[in-house]
Each structure stands twice: as structure tokens, then as C-alpha cells.
Amino acid sequence: LVRLTESGGGTVEAGGSLRISCVASGDFLTSTYCMIWFRQTPEMAREAVPARQAVAAINSDGSTIYDESVEGRFTISKDNGASTLYLQMNNLRPHDTAMYSCAAVYSSSVVLGAIQGLGAPRYGMDYWGQGTPVTVSP
């Protein structure tokens, strides 16, 4: 049984920083999967089919991809030995407030736009975590 467990969410003031983590357990190697951070804002959660936004991905070779809304502020990384994915978030803004979830797909590389095109709820991912909430106050 594969499990992805996020932690590290919380409340921070605008301009602040936060690092969230995602630990993978079970028959799972982070080195063989593409790992992605998604977020779901309160507005998205109220949709008939709740949507999520893919904000950052790290491919199996360690290359990274970011959505333009977070590029330059967020950094995705992973520790394969610890089976842990991270998202360092700097210069946070109120519109970054969301539930952040990690996900994994068995692939060598991904394109964020293509992932979004696969649509809710699973966006083609093989595994999902439950999420950790991030709130940014003005």
C-alpha cells in the first residue's frame, strides 16, 4: 500500500515563508516517479467537480517545472533516500492560500499544462496525499 502524507502547513503573514513536506511510504521509490505539488483554493473546492492547480513538479531525473504563478517564489525538491518531497514557499501572498497536496505519477517526466488538461479529479496521477492547509494573511 502506497501512502503519501503531507505536513508543515499553517498560517503565515504575507511576505513570509513556509516549507511543506510529503513523505512517501509503502512500495514506492520517489526516484522512479514524477512528483507534483497541487493546490486547491477555497473557490476551487466549491466547484461541482473541485479543481486543483498543479504548481510545481520534479521529474525522476531531478529536473523541475513551475507554474508561472509561483516561479521564482517556490522551490520543489526531494530527498530520495528519505522518500520525501518538499515545497519551499517564499514571499507568500494571500492568493497562495489553499490546500496543498502532493501527487505522484509513474513517468520519467511531466508537463504541467498537460497534467491540467487531464482534468479533475485525478489529473492522471497514480497516488495522492490528503493535503496540508496553507493560509496567508494580508
C-alpha positions in Angstrom: 0.0 0.0 0.0 1.5 3.3 -1.1 0.8 6.3 1.1 1.7 10.0 0.6 1.5 12.1 3.8 1.9 15.9 3.8 2.8 18.1 6.7 4.1 21.5 7.5 1.1 23.6 6.5 0.0 26.5 8.7 -0.8 30.2 8.8 1.7 32.8 7.8 1.6 36.6 7.1 2.0 37.9 3.6 5.7 38.0 2.6 6.5 35.1 4.9 7.9 31.6 4.1 6.8 28.1 4.8 8.1 24.7 3.9 5.8 21.8 3.4 6.7 18.1 3.1 5.3 14.9 1.7 6.6 11.6 2.9 6.0 8.5 0.7 5.7 5.1 2.3 5.0 1.6 1.0 6.2 0.0 -2.1 7.3 3.3 -3.7 10.5 4.9 -4.9 10.5 8.7 -5.3 13.4 8.2 -7.7 11.1 6.5 -10.3 8.1 8.7 -10.1 7.4 12.3 -11.1 6.2 14.1 -8.0 3.9 17.1 -8.2 2.5 19.7 -5.8 -1.1 20.7 -6.4 -3.1 23.3 -4.6 -6.9 23.8 -4.2 -8.1 27.2 -3.3 -11.4 27.6 -1.3 -13.1 28.8 -4.5 -11.9 25.6 -6.4 -13.2 23.4 -3.6 -16.7 24.8 -4.1 -16.9 23.8 -7.7 -19.2 21.0 -8.8 -16.1 19.0 -9.7 -13.5 20.5 -7.5 -10.4 21.5 -9.4 -6.8 21.7 -8.5 -3.8 23.6 -9.9 -0.5 21.9 -10.5 2.1 24.4 -9.2 5.4 22.5 -9.3 6.8 19.2 -10.4 10.0 17.4 -10.1 10.8 14.7 -12.7 12.6 11.4 -11.9 15.9 12.9 -13.2 15.5 15.8 -10.7 14.6 18.5 -13.3 11.9 20.9 -12.1 8.9 22.7 -13.6 6.9 25.6 -12.1 3.6 27.3 -12.9 4.2 31.0 -13.7 2.1 31.9 -10.6 4.8 30.6 -8.3 8.0 30.7 -10.4 10.8 32.5 -8.5 9.0 32.1 -5.2 8.5 28.4 -4.7 11.2 25.7 -4.9 10.4 22.0 -5.2 12.9 19.4 -4.1 13.1 15.8 -3.0 15.3 13.5 -0.9 15.1 10.1 -2.5 16.9 8.5 0.5 14.2 9.8 2.8 11.4 9.3 0.3 10.4 12.9 1.0 9.2 15.7 -1.3 9.4 19.3 -0.3 8.0 22.6 -1.3 9.8 25.7 0.0 7.4 28.7 -0.4 8.8 32.2 -0.1 7.2 35.7 -0.4 3.8 34.1 0.2 0.7 36.1 -0.9 -2.9 35.8 0.2 -3.9 34.2 -3.1 -1.5 31.3 -2.3 -4.0 30.3 0.4 -5.0 26.7 -0.4 -4.9 23.1 0.5 -1.6 21.8 -0.9 -1.4 18.1 -1.9 1.4 16.0 -3.3 0.8 13.5 -6.0 2.9 11.0 -8.0 2.7 9.5 -11.4 4.8 6.7 -12.8 6.6 8.6 -15.6 10.0 9.9 -16.4 8.8 13.5 -17.0 5.6 15.6 -17.0 4.4 18.9 -18.5 2.2 20.9 -16.1 -0.1 22.1 -18.9 -0.7 18.5 -20.0 -1.5 17.5 -16.4 -4.1 20.2 -16.1 -5.6 19.0 -19.4 -6.2 15.6 -18.0 -8.8 17.2 -15.7 -10.2 16.7 -12.2 -10.3 14.8 -10.0 -7.2 12.8 -10.5 -5.3 14.7 -13.3 -3.8 11.3 -14.3 -2.0 10.9 -11.0 -1.4 7.4 -9.6 -1.2 8.4 -6.0 -2.5 11.4 -3.9 -1.9 12.6 -0.4 -4.6 14.1 1.8 -3.2 17.6 1.8 -1.9 20.2 4.2 -3.6 23.6 4.5 -1.7 26.9 4.0 -3.3 30.2 4.9 -1.6 33.5 4.1 -3.0 36.5 5.9 -2.8 40.0 4.4 
